[in-house]
């Protein structure tokens, strides 16, 4: 029974992954890096207002008491984008569709944020 459950879960996850499409760097830029605010939520559900300006600058502002305001820079990569927040090194990500007006920001196979518009 347990093997059947594991196999079924793996099957469902593989189907879900097949329907999740990665945004190209140009799609990321057009959708998010245009100076318009959108919401980001961490895996712990800390929410931020994010603004990525066309000039390569970005800001995040917490929507509640949790989280810290910060700013930094962004650039497109071959398969996604990279950010450098003040006081941190560069980190690169992919953006995957995750439903209507929702996207998962992935570092490798780990979801590090969910973006919504």
Backbone as a printed PyTorch tensor [residue, N CA C, xyz], in Angstrom:
tensor([[[  0.8240,  -1.1930,   0.0000],
         [  0.0000,   0.0000,   0.0000],
         [  0.8670,   1.2550,   0.0000]],

        [[  1.9020,   1.2280,   0.8410],
         [  2.7900,   2.3880,   0.9220],
         [  3.4850,   2.6420,  -0.4170]],

        [[  3.9340,   1.5750,  -1.0750],
         [  4.5950,   1.7080,  -2.3710],
         [  3.6480,   2.3190,  -3.3910]],

        [[  2.3850,   1.9250,  -3.3320],
         [  1.3870,   2.4750,  -4.2330],
         [  1.1910,   3.9690,  -3.9830]],

        [[  1.1600,   4.3580,  -2.7200],
         [  1.0170,   5.7710,  -2.3650],
         [  2.2050,   6.5810,  -2.8660]],

        [[  3.4150,   6.0710,  -2.6660],
         [  4.6220,   6.7640,  -3.1330],
         [  4.6120,   6.8780,  -4.6490]],

        [[  4.2720,   5.8190,  -5.3350],
         [  4.2200,   5.8350,  -6.7910],
         [  3.1610,   6.8150,  -7.2880]],

        [[  2.0180,   6.8280,  -6.6420],
         [  0.9530,   7.7590,  -7.0290],
         [  1.3640,   9.1990,  -6.8190]],

        [[  2.0160,   9.4850,  -5.7060],
         [  2.4860,  10.8420,  -5.4290],
         [  3.5170,  11.2700,  -6.4620]],

        [[  4.4480,  10.4020,  -6.7820],
         [  5.4700,  10.7050,  -7.7840],
         [  4.8270,  10.9940,  -9.1390]],

        [[  3.8070,  10.2260,  -9.4920],
         [  3.1130,  10.4210, -10.7580],
         [  2.4320,  11.7910, -10.7990]],

        [[  1.7290,  12.1380,  -9.7450],
         [  1.0430,  13.4340,  -9.6840],
         [  2.0490,  14.5770,  -9.7780]],

        [[  3.1600,  14.4720,  -9.0510],
         [  4.1770,  15.5160,  -9.0950],
         [  4.7980,  15.6400, -10.4790]],

        [[  4.9940,  14.5290, -11.1590],
         [  5.5700,  14.5960, -12.5060],
         [  4.6030,  15.2590, -13.4820]],

        [[  3.3130,  15.0150, -13.3250],
         [  2.3160,  15.6750, -14.1760],
         [  2.2890,  17.1680, -13.8750]],

        [[  2.3040,  17.5320, -12.6050],
         [  2.2930,  18.9470, -12.2300],
         [  3.5160,  19.6540, -12.7840]],

        [[  4.6790,  19.0170, -12.7110],
         [  5.8970,  19.6280, -13.2330],
         [  5.8230,  19.7970, -14.7460]],

        [[  5.1780,  18.8670, -15.4200],
         [  5.0640,  18.9620, -16.8710],
         [  4.2260,  20.1590, -17.2880]],

        [[  3.2260,  20.5210, -16.4720],
         [  2.3750,  21.6540, -16.8020],
         [  2.9660,  22.9820, -16.3460]],

        [[  3.9210,  22.9750, -15.4400],
         [  4.5860,  24.1940, -14.9980],
         [  5.6130,  24.5560, -16.0590]],

        [[  5.4660,  25.7250, -16.6230],
         [  6.3760,  26.1560, -17.6710],
         [  7.3120,  27.2210, -17.1310]],

        [[  8.5660,  27.1110, -17.5240],
         [  9.5430,  28.1250, -17.1370],
         [  9.3650,  29.3480, -18.0240]],

        [[  9.3760,  30.5210, -17.4080],
         [  9.3520,  31.7640, -18.1760],
         [ 10.7430,  32.0080, -18.7490]],

        [[ 10.8010,  32.5110, -19.9500],
         [ 12.0800,  32.8920, -20.5360],
         [ 12.5430,  34.1880, -19.8790]],

        [[ 13.8210,  34.5100, -19.9780],
         [ 14.2750,  35.7870, -19.4310],
         [ 13.4890,  36.9860, -19.9880]],

        [[ 13.1620,  36.9690, -21.2660],
         [ 12.3800,  38.0790, -21.8480],
         [ 10.9690,  38.1380, -21.2560]],

        [[ 10.3570,  36.9820, -20.9930],
         [  9.0300,  36.9540, -20.3620],
         [  9.1040,  37.4620, -18.9210]],

        [[ 10.1580,  37.0980, -18.1970],
         [ 10.3450,  37.5930, -16.8270],
         [ 10.4520,  39.1120, -16.8470]],

        [[ 11.2620,  39.6360, -17.7520],
         [ 11.4500,  41.0840, -17.8460],
         [ 10.1390,  41.7910, -18.1660]],

        [[  9.4140,  41.2920, -19.1450],
         [  8.1600,  41.9420, -19.5550],
         [  7.0870,  41.8450, -18.4650]],

        [[  7.0390,  40.7360, -17.7510],
         [  5.9910,  40.5080, -16.7550],
         [  6.2860,  41.1770, -15.4170]],

        [[  7.5420,  41.1490, -14.9940],
         [  7.8760,  41.5940, -13.6360],
         [  8.8590,  42.7600, -13.5610]],

        [[  9.7800,  42.8640, -14.4800],
         [ 10.8700,  43.8350, -14.3510],
         [ 10.5700,  45.0890, -15.1530]],

        [[  9.3910,  45.6640, -14.8950],
         [  8.8870,  46.8010, -15.6550],
         [  8.5100,  47.9860, -14.7690]],

        [[  8.9230,  47.9620, -13.5110],
         [  8.6300,  49.0620, -12.5940],
         [  7.2790,  48.9760, -11.9040]],

        [[  6.4740,  47.9550, -12.2260],
         [  5.1650,  47.7980, -11.5920],
         [  5.2790,  46.8680, -10.3840]],

        [[  4.6290,  47.2450,  -9.2960],
         [  4.6840,  46.4610,  -8.0640],
         [  3.9230,  45.1430,  -8.2050]],

        [[  4.4220,  44.1280,  -7.5220],
         [  3.7290,  42.8490,  -7.3920],
         [  4.0320,  42.3080,  -6.0020]],

        [[  3.3670,  41.2210,  -5.6190],
         [  3.5290,  40.6560,  -4.2890],
         [  4.3880,  39.4010,  -4.3460]],

        [[  5.2950,  39.2840,  -3.3940],
         [  6.1050,  38.0750,  -3.2280],
         [  5.8500,  37.5240,  -1.8370]],

        [[  5.7550,  36.2100,  -1.7380],
         [  5.5760,  35.5510,  -0.4410],
         [  6.6700,  34.5090,  -0.2810]],

        [[  7.3050,  34.5150,   0.8900],
         [  8.3210,  33.5130,   1.1970],
         [  7.6300,  32.1880,   1.5250]],

        [[  8.3850,  31.0820,   1.5810],
         [  7.7780,  29.8140,   1.9910],
         [  7.1410,  29.8950,   3.3820]],

        [[  7.6210,  30.7930,   4.2340],
         [  7.0290,  30.9940,   5.5580],
         [  5.8890,  31.9910,   5.5570]],

        [[  5.4460,  32.4130,   4.3560],
         [  4.3390,  33.3320,   4.1230],
         [  4.6020,  34.7700,   4.6060]],

        [[  5.8730,  35.1820,   4.6120],
         [  6.2010,  36.5890,   4.8260],
         [  6.0110,  37.2560,   3.4680]],

        [[  5.1900,  38.3290,   3.4300],
         [  4.8400,  38.9560,   2.1530],
         [  5.5270,  40.3030,   1.9850]],

        [[  5.8930,  40.5740,   0.7270],
         [  6.5810,  41.8000,   0.3690],
         [  5.9460,  42.4150,  -0.8720]],

        [[  6.0100,  43.7470,  -0.9540],
         [  5.7430,  44.4430,  -2.2150],
         [  7.0920,  44.5320,  -2.9150]],

        [[  7.1560,  44.0170,  -4.1290],
         [  8.3880,  44.0090,  -4.9090],
         [  8.2550,  44.9550,  -6.0850]],

        [[  9.3340,  45.6890,  -6.3730],
         [  9.3910,  46.5290,  -7.5690],
         [ 10.7610,  46.3210,  -8.2090]],

        [[ 10.7500,  45.8070,  -9.4220],
         [ 11.9600,  45.6410, -10.2190],
         [ 11.8770,  46.6600, -11.3580]],

        [[ 12.7110,  47.6780, -11.3210],
         [ 12.6930,  48.7290, -12.3380],
         [ 13.4640,  48.2800, -13.5800]],

        [[ 13.1230,  48.8600, -14.7150],
         [ 13.7620,  48.5080, -15.9790],
         [ 15.2550,  48.8260, -15.9860]],

        [[ 15.7020,  49.7220, -15.1060],
         [ 17.1200,  50.1090, -15.0710],
         [ 17.9960,  49.1430, -14.2700]],

        [[ 17.4370,  48.0240, -13.7980],
         [ 18.2220,  47.0340, -13.0770],
         [ 18.2130,  47.1960, -11.5710]],

        [[ 17.4230,  48.1220, -11.0540],
         [ 17.3230,  48.3070,  -9.6060],
         [ 16.0440,  47.6470,  -9.0940]],

        [[ 16.0530,  47.2620,  -7.8140],
         [ 14.8810,  46.6110,  -7.2410],
         [ 14.7450,  46.9800,  -5.7700]],

        [[ 13.4960,  46.9070,  -5.2840],
         [ 13.2110,  47.1470,  -3.8750],
         [ 12.2040,  46.1130,  -3.3960]],

        [[ 12.2670,  45.8440,  -2.0960],
         [ 11.2330,  45.0240,  -1.4720],
         [ 10.8350,  45.7220,  -0.1740]],

        [[  9.5330,  45.7480,   0.0600],
         [  8.9780,  46.3960,   1.2390],
         [  8.0450,  45.4040,   1.9090]],

        [[  8.2680,  45.0830,   3.1920],
         [  7.3790,  44.1270,   3.8590],
         [  5.9510,  44.6530,   3.9320]],

        [[  4.9860,  43.7630,   3.7920],
         [  3.5790,  44.1400,   3.8680],
         [  3.0270,  43.9960,   5.2830]],

        [[  3.8540,  43.5300,   6.2190],
         [  3.4800,  43.4190,   7.6370],
         [  4.7420,  43.6980,   8.4520]],

        [[  4.6900,  43.4130,   9.7280],
         [  5.8440,  43.6810,  10.5850],
         [  7.0010,  42.7180,  10.3350]],

        [[  6.7180,  41.5320,   9.8390],
         [  7.7760,  40.5610,   9.5510],
         [  8.4960,  40.9430,   8.2660]],

        [[  9.7700,  40.6170,   8.1740],
         [ 10.5490,  40.8960,   6.9800],
         [ 11.2430,  42.2330,   7.0710]],

        [[ 12.2160,  42.4260,   6.1990],
         [ 13.0060,  43.6560,   6.1970],
         [ 12.9630,  44.3160,   4.8350]],

        [[ 12.9270,  45.6500,   4.8400],
         [ 12.9970,  46.4120,   3.6010],
         [ 14.4260,  46.3150,   3.0820]],

        [[ 14.5680,  46.2440,   1.7690],
         [ 15.9000,  46.1900,   1.1770],
         [ 15.8430,  46.6710,  -0.2600]],

        [[ 17.0210,  46.9140,  -0.8100],
         [ 17.1170,  47.2380,  -2.2240],
         [ 18.3670,  46.5750,  -2.7820]],

        [[ 18.4170,  46.5040,  -4.1030],
         [ 19.5430,  45.8540,  -4.7610],
         [ 19.4390,  45.9990,  -6.2590]],

        [[ 20.0760,  45.0630,  -6.9570],
         [ 20.0900,  45.0950,  -8.4160],
         [ 19.7020,  43.7210,  -8.9640]],

        [[ 19.2200,  43.7280, -10.2030],
         [ 18.8650,  42.4920, -10.8830],
         [ 19.4750,  42.5040, -12.2750]],

        [[ 19.6310,  41.3020, -12.8450],
         [ 20.0210,  41.1580, -14.2490],
         [ 19.4520,  39.8450, -14.7610]],

        [[ 19.2200,  39.7830, -16.0490],
         [ 18.7560,  38.5410, -16.6580],
         [ 19.9290,  37.5900, -16.8140]],

        [[ 19.6370,  36.2890, -16.7560],
         [ 20.6410,  35.2540, -17.0030],
         [ 20.2030,  34.4560, -18.2220]],

        [[ 20.9330,  33.4110, -18.5510],
         [ 20.5850,  32.5950, -19.7210],
         [ 19.2230,  31.9370, -19.5980]],

        [[ 18.8180,  31.5490, -18.3670],
         [ 17.5560,  30.8260, -18.2000],
         [ 16.6670,  31.4080, -17.1050]],

        [[ 16.9300,  32.6400, -16.6970],
         [ 16.1220,  33.2680, -15.6510],
         [ 16.6600,  34.6360, -15.3010]],

        [[ 16.9430,  34.8350, -14.0040],
         [ 17.4650,  36.1310, -13.5630],
         [ 18.3240,  35.9380, -12.3210]],

        [[ 19.1320,  36.9580, -12.0240],
         [ 19.9810,  36.9610, -10.8380],
         [ 19.7410,  38.2530, -10.0710]],

        [[ 19.8330,  38.1720,  -8.7480],
         [ 19.6740,  39.3500,  -7.8980],
         [ 20.8720,  39.4820,  -6.9700]],

        [[ 21.1260,  40.7180,  -6.5870],
         [ 22.1100,  41.0180,  -5.5500],
         [ 21.4700,  42.0340,  -4.6230]],

        [[ 21.0330,  41.5780,  -3.4390],
         [ 20.4610,  42.4690,  -2.4380],
         [ 21.6000,  43.0990,  -1.6510]],

        [[ 21.3910,  44.2950,  -1.1290],
         [ 22.4060,  44.9650,  -0.3050],
         [ 22.8970,  44.0240,   0.7860]],

        [[ 24.2080,  43.8790,   0.8790],
         [ 24.7870,  43.0320,   1.9170],
         [ 24.8030,  41.5520,   1.5920]],

        [[ 24.3870,  41.1570,   0.3900],
         [ 24.3410,  39.7400,   0.0080],
         [ 25.0560,  39.5310,  -1.3120]],

        [[ 25.4330,  38.3030,  -1.5620],
         [ 26.0240,  37.9410,  -2.8440],
         [ 24.9560,  37.6750,  -3.8850]],

        [[ 25.3890,  37.4850,  -5.1110],
         [ 24.4670,  37.2230,  -6.2170],
         [ 23.8580,  35.8200,  -6.0910]],

        [[ 22.5480,  35.7430,  -6.3600],
         [ 21.8180,  34.4770,  -6.4090],
         [ 20.9860,  34.4620,  -7.6830]],

        [[ 20.9120,  33.3080,  -8.3320],
         [ 20.1940,  33.2110,  -9.6050],
         [ 19.0130,  32.2480,  -9.4820]],

        [[ 17.9750,  32.5330, -10.2770],
         [ 16.7000,  31.8440, -10.1520],
         [ 16.0570,  31.6050, -11.5160]],

        [[ 15.0870,  30.6960, -11.5260],
         [ 14.1630,  30.5010, -12.6360],
         [ 12.7830,  30.8590, -12.1240]],

        [[ 11.8810,  31.1950, -13.0330],
         [ 10.4950,  31.4860, -12.6760],
         [  9.6070,  30.4960, -13.4190]],

        [[  8.7580,  29.7900, -12.6590],
         [  7.8660,  28.7810, -13.2200],
         [  6.4150,  29.2000, -12.9940]],

        [[  5.5590,  28.9270, -13.9640],
         [  4.1330,  29.1860, -13.7630],
         [  3.6300,  28.2900, -12.6370]],

        [[  2.6920,  28.8320, -11.8290],
         [  2.1750,  28.0700, -10.6870],
         [  0.6790,  28.2700, -10.5240]],

        [[ -0.0030,  28.6480, -11.5860],
         [ -1.4410,  28.8850, -11.5180],
         [ -1.7720,  30.2300, -12.1270]],

        [[ -3.0270,  30.6040, -12.0350],
         [ -3.4770,  31.8740, -12.5820],
         [ -2.8600,  33.0230, -11.7890]],

        [[ -2.0900,  33.8490, -12.4720],
         [ -1.4260,  35.0130, -11.8710],
         [ -0.5310,  34.6520, -10.6900]],

        [[  0.0590,  33.4370, -10.7140],
         [  0.9950,  32.9980,  -9.6840],
         [  2.1940,  32.3400, -10.3470]],

        [[  3.3780,  32.5900,  -9.7860],
         [  4.6110,  32.0400, -10.3020],
         [  5.4880,  31.6030,  -9.1450]],

        [[  6.2250,  30.5100,  -9.3320],
         [  7.1800,  30.0330,  -8.3300],
         [  8.5710,  30.4750,  -8.7410]],

        [[  9.2790,  31.0930,  -7.8050],
         [ 10.6730,  31.4750,  -8.0290],
         [ 11.5130,  30.3300,  -7.4860]],

        [[ 12.2960,  29.7200,  -8.3590],
         [ 13.0220,  28.4980,  -8.0390],
         [ 14.5290,  28.7410,  -7.9960]],

        [[ 15.1670,  28.2040,  -6.9710],
         [ 16.6220,  28.1180,  -6.9490],
         [ 16.9220,  26.6250,  -6.9630]],

        [[ 17.3590,  26.1380,  -8.1090],
         [ 17.4650,  24.6940,  -8.3020],
         [ 16.0670,  24.1050,  -8.2770]],

        [[ 15.8370,  23.1170,  -7.4240],
         [ 14.5090,  22.4980,  -7.3310],
         [ 13.7170,  23.0190,  -6.1270]],

        [[ 14.2230,  24.0800,  -5.4820],
         [ 13.5840,  24.6190,  -4.2860],
         [ 12.8040,  25.8920,  -4.5810]],

        [[ 11.5470,  25.9400,  -4.1610],
         [ 10.7500,  27.1550,  -4.2870],
         [ 11.2010,  28.1050,  -3.1850]],

        [[ 11.6950,  29.2940,  -3.5690],
         [ 12.1310,  30.2510,  -2.5480],
         [ 11.1460,  31.4030,  -2.3840]],

        [[ 10.2000,  31.5240,  -3.3310],
         [  9.1630,  32.5560,  -3.2260],
         [  8.0500,  32.2390,  -4.1990]],

        [[  6.8810,  32.8050,  -3.9050],
         [  5.7570,  32.7680,  -4.8330],
         [  5.4110,  34.2090,  -5.1690]],

        [[  5.3740,  34.5090,  -6.4530],
         [  5.0270,  35.8560,  -6.9180],
         [  3.5920,  35.8500,  -7.4100]],

        [[  2.8780,  36.9470,  -7.1420],
         [  1.4810,  37.0630,  -7.5800],
         [  1.2160,  38.4590,  -8.0810]],

        [[  0.2930,  38.5430,  -9.0250],
         [ -0.1540,  39.8340,  -9.5690],
         [ -1.6490,  39.8840,  -9.4750]]])
